[in-house]
Amino acid sequence: MKTLVWVEHDNASVKDATLAAVTAASQLGEVHLLVAGAGCAGVAEAAAKIAGVGKVHLADDAAYANALAENVAPLVVELMGHHDAFVAPATSNGKNIAPRVAALLDVMQVSDILSVEGPRTFTRPTYAGNAIATVESSDAKLVVTVRGTAFAKADANGGSGAVEAVAATGDAGLSSFVSAEVAKSERPELTSAKIIVSGGRALKDGPTFEATIMPLADKLGAAVGASRAAVDAGYVPNDYQVGQTGKIVAPEVYIAVGISGAIQHLAGMKDSKTIIAINKDEDAPIFQVADIGLVADLFAAVPELTGKL
């Protein structure tokens, strides 16, 4: 079986999410990569070095500069004539492109897989991760998105894949890129950080969140996350959100401060290696998944913890 993997990139470098998708794809068969972008030849060269990659298809065209799904999907469908499966990381771009590819191929999509159980059989979460479904596809072509935290990352070096240019399918004229507001931070990226400090609604407001969570995160060299309640209340921007409708993370250490542990939040972080919870409510659901729980007033406990680091 030949698999085609969408390479997540910014036209300059390969994103970590791609490495997990390559690991999943390698369990299906021969791995080919698709690098679609503008001025992205360097990305293709880097992608060719990923361990286990046989070939890199490079589509360098202005139509793919911003990975608009309406433009990328026809290119993928064109290449699927020579591939049996399309695999994409379950990122914003991957989850935007894959459904359109599935629709154009008239096949089902298997979303957010956790493991590969056979050539056409996978496990995936359902009911906010409270149940794991085993699904099998009988379609001629597979379209799969991969939960990055469920697979080890392929080695970014050691491969010797060949780069092959492919013809662009051009601008479909269905959408256009207007602008992007990208939050910049010196802290680690949330989805790849080894330590995450997250805050919840109990932090009262934005300035209190900043004054309480940020110093602890800075001391630990950690990324900062938040519950949906904190994001909805306007304490922090949307890109901080961890959970079923936010980002799925699995760091070495996850510190939940003032987060009760709603099922939607747990779905995004319960695969973390060590979970530390600080909450004054001893019956908070977060303590059911926490490895270390501290029943205390966060406004006293967190500054004290920060001061001792």
KOLMARFI-421612 format. One line per 8 residues: their letters; for each residue x, y, z of C-alpha. Coordinates in Angstrom, 1 decimal. Layout:
BEGIN
A) X,Y,Z | ... .
//
This chain:
BEGIN
MKTLVWVE) 0.0,0.0,0.0 | 1.3,3.5,-0.9 | 0.4,6.3,1.4 | 0.5,10.0,0.7 | 1.2,12.2,3.7 | 0.3,15.9,3.8 | 3.4,17.8,5.1 | 2.4,20.5,7.6 .
HDNASVKD) 4.8,23.4,7.1 | 5.0,27.2,6.9 | 6.9,27.3,3.6 | 10.2,27.4,5.6 | 10.2,24.3,7.9 | 8.5,21.0,8.6 | 6.1,21.1,11.6 | 6.4,18.4,14.2 .
ATLAAVTA) 2.8,17.2,13.5 | 4.1,15.7,10.2 | 6.5,13.4,12.0 | 3.7,11.6,13.9 | 1.7,11.3,10.7 | 4.7,9.7,9.0 | 4.9,7.1,11.8 | 1.2,6.2,11.4 .
ASQLGEVH) 1.6,6.1,7.6 | 4.6,3.8,7.8 | 2.4,1.2,9.5 | 0.2,1.1,6.4 | 3.0,0.7,3.8 | 5.3,2.8,1.6 | 5.4,6.4,2.6 | 5.3,9.3,0.1 .
LLVAGAGC) 5.0,12.9,1.2 | 3.3,15.9,-0.4 | 4.8,19.4,0.1 | 2.5,22.0,-1.4 | 3.4,25.6,-0.9 | 5.1,28.6,-2.5 | 8.9,28.9,-2.3 | 9.0,25.7,-0.3 .
AGVAEAAA) 11.8,23.7,-2.0 | 13.8,23.8,1.3 | 10.8,22.2,3.0 | 10.8,19.4,0.5 | 14.6,18.8,1.0 | 14.1,18.7,4.8 | 11.1,16.4,4.4 | 13.1,14.0,2.2 .
KIAGVGKV) 15.5,13.4,5.2 | 12.7,12.1,7.5 | 13.3,8.5,8.3 | 11.2,6.0,6.3 | 10.2,8.4,3.5 | 10.5,7.0,0.0 | 9.5,10.0,-2.1 | 8.6,13.6,-1.7 .
HLADDAAY) 6.1,15.2,-4.2 | 6.8,18.9,-4.5 | 4.1,21.3,-5.7 | 5.6,24.8,-5.6 | 3.0,27.3,-6.8 | 1.5,30.5,-5.5 | -1.9,28.8,-5.3 | -0.6,26.7,-2.4 .
ANALAENV) 1.1,29.5,-0.4 | -1.5,29.5,2.4 | -2.6,25.9,2.1 | -6.2,26.8,1.1 | -8.1,23.5,1.2 | -10.0,24.4,-2.0 | -6.7,24.5,-3.9 | -4.8,21.7,-2.2 .
APLVVELM) -7.6,19.1,-2.3 | -7.7,18.8,-6.2 | -3.9,18.3,-6.1 | -4.2,15.5,-3.6 | -7.0,13.8,-5.6 | -4.8,14.0,-8.7 | -2.0,12.2,-6.8 | -4.3,9.7,-5.3 .
GHHDAFVA) -4.5,8.0,-8.6 | -1.1,6.4,-7.7 | -1.7,6.1,-3.9 | -4.0,3.9,-1.7 | -4.2,6.2,1.3 | -4.1,9.9,2.2 | -2.8,10.6,5.7 | -2.9,14.1,7.3 .
PATSNGKN) -2.0,15.3,10.8 | -5.2,16.4,12.7 | -4.1,20.0,12.7 | -6.2,22.9,11.5 | -4.9,22.5,8.0 | -5.1,18.7,8.0 | -8.7,18.8,9.3 | -9.6,21.3,6.6 .
IAPRVAAL) -8.0,19.5,3.7 | -8.9,15.8,4.4 | -12.7,16.1,4.4 | -12.6,17.9,1.0 | -10.3,15.2,-0.3 | -12.7,12.5,1.0 | -15.7,14.2,-0.6 | -14.0,14.5,-4.0 .
LDVMQVSD) -12.9,10.8,-3.8 | -16.4,9.8,-2.6 | -15.1,7.9,0.4 | -15.5,8.0,4.2 | -12.9,9.7,6.3 | -11.4,8.1,9.4 | -10.7,10.9,11.8 | -8.3,11.4,14.6 .
ILSVEGPR) -6.9,7.9,14.7 | -5.1,6.6,17.8 | -3.6,3.5,16.3 | -3.3,1.4,13.2 | -4.7,-2.1,13.8 | -4.6,-3.4,10.3 | -4.4,-2.4,6.6 | -7.8,-0.8,6.9 .
TFTRPTYA) -8.6,-0.9,10.6 | -8.0,1.9,13.1 | -8.9,3.0,16.6 | -10.3,6.5,17.2 | -11.8,8.3,20.2 | -15.5,8.8,20.5 | -17.8,10.4,23.3 | -15.0,12.9,24.1 .
GNAIATVE) -12.5,10.2,24.5 | -14.5,8.2,27.0 | -14.8,5.3,24.5 | -12.4,4.0,21.8 | -14.0,2.8,18.6 | -12.4,0.3,16.3 | -13.3,1.1,12.7 | -12.7,-0.6,9.4 .
SSDAKLVV) -13.0,1.1,6.0 | -14.1,-0.9,3.0 | -13.6,2.1,0.6 | -11.2,1.8,-2.4 | -9.1,4.7,-1.0 | -8.4,5.6,2.6 | -8.5,9.2,3.9 | -7.1,9.4,7.5 .
TVRGTAFA) -6.3,12.1,10.0 | -3.8,11.3,12.8 | -3.9,12.5,16.4 | -0.3,13.6,16.8 | -0.1,12.8,20.5 | -0.9,9.1,19.9 | 2.1,8.3,17.7 | 5.8,8.6,18.3 .
KADANGGS) 7.5,11.2,16.1 | 9.6,9.8,13.2 | 13.2,10.7,13.2 | 13.7,14.0,11.3 | 17.0,12.8,9.9 | 18.3,9.6,8.5 | 16.0,9.3,5.4 | 17.1,9.7,1.8 .
GAVEAVAA) 13.9,10.2,-0.1 | 13.8,11.5,-3.7 | 12.2,14.9,-4.4 | 9.9,14.9,-7.4 | 8.2,18.0,-8.8 | 4.5,17.6,-9.6 | 2.3,19.9,-11.8 | 0.1,22.3,-9.9 .
TGDAGLSS) -3.6,22.1,-10.4 | -3.8,25.9,-10.0 | -6.2,28.2,-8.1 | -9.7,26.8,-7.9 | -11.1,30.3,-7.5 | -13.3,29.2,-4.6 | -11.5,31.0,-1.8 | -8.9,33.6,-1.2 .
FVSAEVAK) -6.5,34.3,1.6 | -7.2,37.7,3.3 | -4.9,37.8,6.4 | -3.6,35.9,9.4 | -3.2,37.1,12.9 | -0.5,34.9,14.3 | 0.2,35.1,18.0 | 4.0,35.2,18.7 .
SERPELTS) 5.5,34.0,21.9 | 8.9,33.2,23.3 | 7.3,30.3,25.1 | 7.3,26.8,23.6 | 4.5,25.9,21.2 | 1.5,24.4,23.0 | 1.2,21.2,21.0 | 4.9,20.3,21.3 .
AKIIVSGG) 5.8,21.6,24.8 | 7.2,19.2,27.4 | 5.6,21.2,30.2 | 2.3,23.0,30.1 | 0.7,25.2,32.8 | -3.0,25.7,32.2 | -5.4,28.0,34.0 | -9.2,27.9,34.4 .
RALKDGPT) -12.2,30.1,35.1 | -11.2,30.4,38.8 | -8.5,32.9,37.8 | -11.2,35.6,37.7 | -9.9,37.8,34.8 | -7.2,38.3,32.3 | -4.8,40.4,34.5 | -5.1,37.8,37.3 .
FEATIMPL) -4.4,35.0,34.9 | -1.4,36.8,33.6 | -0.1,37.5,37.1 | -0.6,34.0,38.5 | 0.1,31.6,35.6 | 2.8,33.4,33.5 | 5.5,33.6,36.3 | 5.1,29.9,37.0 .
ADKLGAAV) 5.3,29.0,33.3 | 8.4,31.2,32.9 | 10.1,29.5,35.8 | 9.4,26.1,34.3 | 10.1,27.1,30.7 | 6.5,25.9,30.0 | 3.9,26.7,27.5 | 0.6,28.3,28.7 .
GASRAAVD) -2.8,26.7,28.1 | -6.3,27.4,29.3 | -9.7,25.8,29.7 | -12.5,26.7,27.3 | -14.2,28.6,30.2 | -11.2,30.8,30.6 | -11.0,31.4,26.9 | -14.7,32.1,26.6 .
AGYVPNDY) -14.4,34.6,29.5 | -11.8,36.5,27.6 | -8.9,35.8,29.9 | -6.6,34.6,27.1 | -6.8,34.2,23.3 | -8.4,31.2,21.6 | -5.1,29.6,20.7 | -4.4,28.9,24.4 .
QVGQTGKI) -7.4,26.5,24.6 | -6.7,22.9,25.5 | -9.6,20.4,25.1 | -11.9,18.7,22.7 | -12.6,21.9,20.8 | -9.1,23.3,21.4 | -5.7,21.7,21.1 | -4.9,18.1,22.0 .
VAPEVYIA) -1.7,17.9,24.1 | 0.4,15.2,25.8 | 3.3,16.8,27.5 | 5.6,15.3,30.1 | 4.0,17.5,32.8 | 0.6,19.1,32.7 | -0.2,21.5,35.5 | -3.9,22.4,35.8 .
VGISGAIQ) -4.6,25.4,37.9 | -8.2,26.3,38.9 | -9.6,23.9,36.3 | -12.5,21.7,37.4 | -11.9,19.1,34.7 | -14.9,19.1,32.5 | -15.0,16.1,30.1 | -14.2,18.3,27.1 .
HLAGMKDS) -11.0,19.6,28.8 | -9.9,16.1,29.9 | -10.3,14.9,26.3 | -7.5,17.2,25.3 | -4.9,16.5,28.0 | -5.5,13.2,29.8 | -2.7,11.5,27.8 | -0.1,13.7,29.6 .
KTIIAINK) 2.6,11.7,31.3 | 2.2,13.5,34.7 | -0.9,15.5,35.6 | -0.7,17.9,38.5 | -3.9,19.6,39.7 | -4.4,22.6,42.0 | -8.0,23.2,43.0 | -9.7,24.2,46.3 .
DEDAPIFQ) -12.7,21.8,45.4 | -11.7,18.4,46.6 | -14.5,16.9,44.5 | -13.4,18.5,41.2 | -13.3,15.9,38.4 | -9.7,16.9,37.5 | -8.5,14.9,40.6 | -9.8,11.7,39.1 .
VADIGLVA) -7.1,11.8,36.4 | -4.4,13.7,38.3 | -1.2,11.9,39.4 | -0.6,14.6,42.0 | -3.5,16.7,43.5 | -3.3,19.7,45.8 | -6.5,20.8,47.4 | -5.6,24.4,48.1 .
DLFAAVPE) -6.4,28.0,47.2 | -4.6,28.6,44.0 | -4.0,32.3,44.8 | -1.8,31.1,47.8 | -0.4,27.9,46.4 | 0.8,29.0,43.0 | 2.8,32.1,44.1 | 4.3,30.0,46.8 .
LTGKL) 5.3,27.3,44.3 | 6.6,29.9,41.9 | 8.7,31.4,44.7 | 10.3,28.1,45.6 | 11.4,27.3,42.1 .
//
